[in-house]
């Protein structure tokens, strides 16, 4: 089996949501400091919604389910990648756009992965931090109505508060900060997708390693 990595790397000072704490990673033990018989270790400080990560209903909905309320199967499934590269900054991904791109292909039980190209623009620029495309509210409703299993995007946010609330009420689970390598666009779809969150007890989200599994 081949595995295609859809993750973004986490590192000290890496770009992230501008209203979240900055990503801080300190080397707290090193061979450089302690010699070859010593250890090497990092101390991590960042929000649970940093880098490639999942959103559970608790992220937006009071009393909503945390990540560990879901079986691991919930974070897997057949996926359709929608190629939206070239979309304008602040572009709205509407229900009509999704319907046009997906045609008659099945959506129920599938992950819909939105490839905006902003994963390739992951830098602390005005555009990446503040002017990314977003899933429109009518598209969030459309994904709920069509029983999508989940939705992913190659940016730090899928959309605004109403968009999150609509998706997570079903829930249509959310994976953010994906990155799509070129080969992801040449695959026969649907393709098996998996984004297993690390086991943070009762958290609203967690870093994950999103991948495509190619038999
Ligand atoms: Zn999130």
Boltz pocket constraint, residues with backbone or C-beta under 6 A from the ligand:
constraints:
  - pocket:
      binder: B
      contacts: [[A, 49], [A, 53], [A, 54], [A, 55], [A, 59], [A, 156], [A, 176], [A, 205]]
      max_distance: 6.0
